[in-house]
Amino acid sequence: MREGDHGPVDGLLDDVWQTVRTIDSGQVADYIPELAKADPATCGLSLATLDGAVYTAGTLAPFTIQSVSKPY
């Protein structure tokens, strides 16, 4: 499937997004200037598979990955 298709992965990703989008615990990391600019209300998910399929849910926006990039 490609972006825009509606199948089981789209449904599962949307279910996860619906579950987490209203969680508002925690704080924006204001000790990193770029993160301090982040809107904590913005929530989106994107999944890209090795075969080129892309699945999305929620609000997709450019973001800074900071510490999450360390595992890569």
Stockholm file with secondary structure:
# STOCKHOLM 1.0

chainA/1-72         MREGDHGPVDGLLDDVWQTVRTIDSGQVADYIPELAKADPATCGLSLATLDGAVYTAGTLAPFTIQSVSKPY
#=GR chainA/1-72 SS CCTTCCSHHHHHHHHHHHHHTTCCCSCCCTTSHHHHTCCTTCCEEEEECTTSCEEEEECCCCCCCGGGGTTC
#=GC SS_cons        CCTTCCSHHHHHHHHHHHHHTTCCCSCCCTTSHHHHTCCTTCCEEEEECTTSCEEEEECCCCCCCGGGGTTC
//
